[in-house]
Amino acid sequence: MLISIAYCADKYGENAWPGQQSIADDASMSVRSVQRHTEWLEKHGYLTRERRNRTNGTRTSDRYTLHMPLPENSAGRRQPDSLSPDNGGRDNMTLVSGLLTVRGTVS
């Protein structure tokens, strides 16, 4: 599930806004499971969510930011290796590789 969000994020693990159904489809789980897992990941500091609304006030997908240990540059900005693309899309292997090291269980 976390990898599904990472695929949608930029190379810094930011600006991902997949819908819960999309995450559920990618991760082969129910939307309710996505909600439970997201709550756990947020509680344990792996991601933060920003609630988003359309101009008419209805909900839209949340904006996710992943908190993964990437090296920092001299300005304190998280900086992936030079092989990572900055296309905000589905071939961000540095971030995804980092996610594979996440340990813990989700209840």
C-alpha positions as CSV (number, residue, x, y, z in Angstrom):
1,M,0.0,0.0,0.0
2,L,2.8,2.4,0.9
3,I,4.6,1.6,-2.4
4,S,1.4,2.4,-4.3
5,I,1.5,5.9,-2.8
6,A,5.2,6.2,-3.5
7,Y,4.6,5.5,-7.2
8,C,2.4,8.6,-7.3
9,A,4.9,10.8,-5.4
10,D,7.7,12.9,-6.7
11,K,11.3,11.9,-6.0
12,Y,11.1,13.6,-2.5
13,G,8.1,11.5,-1.5
14,E,5.8,14.5,-1.7
15,N,2.8,15.6,-3.8
16,A,1.0,12.2,-4.0
17,W,-2.8,12.3,-4.2
18,P,-4.1,8.9,-5.2
19,G,-7.6,8.0,-4.2
20,Q,-8.3,5.3,-1.7
21,Q,-9.9,3.1,-4.3
22,S,-6.8,3.4,-6.6
23,I,-4.6,2.5,-3.6
24,A,-6.8,-0.4,-2.8
25,D,-6.8,-1.7,-6.4
26,D,-3.0,-1.4,-6.6
27,A,-2.4,-3.1,-3.2
28,S,-5.1,-5.8,-3.7
29,M,-7.0,-4.8,-0.5
30,S,-10.3,-3.2,0.5
31,V,-10.8,0.5,0.8
32,R,-11.4,-0.1,4.6
33,S,-8.0,-1.8,4.8
34,V,-6.4,1.1,3.1
35,Q,-8.0,3.4,5.7
36,R,-6.7,1.3,8.6
37,H,-3.2,1.0,7.1
38,T,-3.1,4.7,6.3
39,E,-4.0,5.5,9.9
40,W,-1.3,3.2,11.2
41,L,1.4,4.6,8.8
42,E,0.5,8.2,9.8
43,K,0.5,7.4,13.5
44,H,3.9,5.8,13.2
45,G,5.4,8.7,11.2
46,Y,5.7,7.0,7.8
47,L,3.4,9.5,6.1
48,T,1.3,12.6,6.6
49,R,-2.0,13.4,5.0
50,E,-3.5,16.7,4.0
51,R,-7.3,16.8,3.6
52,R,-8.3,18.3,0.3
53,N,-11.7,19.7,-0.8
54,R,-13.0,20.8,-4.2
55,T,-14.1,24.4,-4.7
56,N,-17.7,23.3,-4.1
57,G,-16.7,21.9,-0.6
58,T,-16.9,18.1,-1.4
59,R,-14.0,15.9,-0.6
60,T,-11.4,14.8,-3.0
61,S,-8.3,12.6,-2.5
62,D,-5.9,13.5,0.3
63,R,-2.4,14.7,-0.4
64,Y,0.2,12.4,1.0
65,T,3.8,13.1,2.0
66,L,6.1,10.1,2.7
67,H,8.7,10.4,5.4
68,M,11.6,8.2,4.4
69,P,15.2,8.5,5.3
70,L,16.8,10.0,2.3
71,P,20.2,11.9,2.4
72,E,20.0,15.7,2.8
73,N,21.9,18.2,0.7
74,S,23.6,21.3,2.2
75,A,20.3,23.2,2.3
76,G,18.7,20.5,4.5
77,R,16.5,19.3,1.6
78,R,16.0,15.5,1.3
79,Q,17.9,14.5,-1.8
80,P,17.6,11.2,-3.7
81,D,20.5,9.8,-5.7
82,S,21.2,11.1,-9.2
83,L,19.5,8.1,-10.9
84,S,16.1,9.0,-9.6
85,P,13.9,10.8,-12.1
86,D,12.0,13.9,-11.2
87,N,8.9,13.1,-13.1
88,G,6.5,12.6,-10.1
89,G,5.6,9.2,-11.5
90,R,5.8,5.5,-11.6
91,D,9.5,4.9,-12.1
92,N,10.8,6.4,-8.8
93,M,12.9,3.4,-7.7
94,T,15.0,5.1,-5.1
95,L,12.0,6.0,-3.0
96,V,10.3,2.6,-3.6
97,S,13.5,0.8,-2.7
98,G,13.6,2.7,0.6
99,L,10.0,1.7,1.3
100,L,10.9,-2.0,1.0
101,T,13.0,-1.6,4.2
102,V,10.1,-0.4,6.3
103,R,9.5,-2.7,9.2
104,G,6.5,-3.2,11.4
105,T,3.0,-4.6,11.5
106,V,-0.3,-3.1,10.8
107,S,-3.2,-4.2,13.0
